[in-house]
Amino acid sequence: MSESCSKATEIVYQLYGIHKQIMPKFERCTGIGQSRLDLLHKLYEDGEISQTALQKEVNIDRAAVTRHLKQLEEKGIVSRRKNPNDNRITFVRLTDEGYQKIVAYREEKERFIASVLKGFNEEERAVLSDMLTRIEHNVEKI
């Protein structure tokens, strides 16, 4: 095997390994998983939204969204209500407590990101972002 091929393999495994490390550490630091944070962030941006539209916006399967929202509702972070004109449609919104939580989660997420990128200057961050974007596009084409 050529040296460049083994280096390429090493890079892909490094990306995979970083992903495996980041997700549980992110959850421990922020106190919430990325999927739930995505849901809450979308609700923070949009206010009230139908559960179906929310599911499409965050690109999480329907069953997972329902499960996450049920648990978040039990914790008082979101509220759900049926559309009075069409019982098949459920609207979701953050509660007052949910707004407070998402602000705290976002602050913790920023601290986590700062820790991950500690020691990288703005130019290095821009180069890394460009490289990762190119990798992402390559993966999408596969």
N, C-alpha and C positions, 0 to 999 in steps of 0.2 A: 504494500500500500504506500502511496506517495506521502511525503511529509505534509503537503498542503491538504490532502484528503483527510489525514488524521487530525490536522489542526481544525478543519471544518467540523469534523465529528465532535471534537472537544468543545468547540463553541456552542454547538447545538445542545450538547449535554450540560454545559454550564448554564445555558438559558433555562433548560428544564429544571436543573437543580435549584437555581435561584427562585424560580416560580414555586417550587415545592417548599422552599424555606420561607418565602415572603408571606404566603397566605396564612399559615397558622400564627406567625409572629404578628402580622397585621391584625388578626382577630384578637390576639392577646392584648395588644397595645390599645386598640380602639374599643374593644369590648363588643364588636359587632362584625359579622361576616360581610364580605364585599357585596354579595347579592342583596342582602338586606339594606346595606348602605346605599346601593344603587336605587332601590325602591324608594327609600326615604328621601334621597336627594331629588329624585324626580317629583315626588309629592311636594317637596319644599319649593321647587321651581314652579310647578303648575298649579298648586293649590289642590282643588278637587278634580279628580279624573276618573274615568270609568276603569274598572279593574282590567277589562280587555285591552283598553288603550295603554294602560300602565304596563301590562305584560308585553305588549308589542314594543313599547319604547325601550324597556330594559333588556329585552331579548332573553327572557327566562321562561321556561316552559310553564304552561298554565297551572299544572298541579303544584309546582314549587311555589309559584306566586301565591296561590290560594293558601298553602301551608304557612308561608312566611307571614302573610297578612293576618291569618287567624292568630298566630302566636303574637304578632305585634299588637293586635287588637286586644288580646288578653292582658298584655302588659300596659295597656292604655296609651300606646304610642300612635296608633291610627284608629280611625273610626270608619265603618262601612255603613252604607244605607242603600236600600233598593230605590231605583227610579220609580216614583209614584205613577208614571205613565207607562212603564214597561218593567215588570218585575224581573225580567231576564237580565237587566242591566244593574250592576252594583257600582256605586260610586265610592271612592276611597279618598280620604284626606288625613292630614296630620292633625292630631289633637294639640292642645296647647303644650302639654307635656312632650309630645312628639317634636314640636318646633324647638323646644329647649334641648332635647336630646340630639337632634340633627346638628344643631349649632355646636354642641360639645363634641360630637363624633367628627365633624369636619375639622375642628381645631386639633383634635388628636391625630387625625389623618395627616394634617399638614406637618405636625411634629414627627410622625413616623416617616414621612417622605423626606423631610430634612435629614433625619438620621440615616436613611438609606443612601442619600446622595451626599453625605458629609465628605468634604475633601475634593469635591468636583466643582470647578469654577464654571461660570456661565458658558464659556466657549466649549468646554468639555461636555457640559450637559447638552448643548445644541448639537454637537457632533454625535454624541451617543443617541440622542433622540432621532436624528436623521438616519443613523445606521439601523436602529430598531424599527423605524418606519419602513425602511427598505426591506428588512427581513419580514415584517408583517405582510407587506404587499406580495413578496415572493411566496409566503405560505398560503395566502388567499388564492393565488393562481394555481396551486397544486390541486 
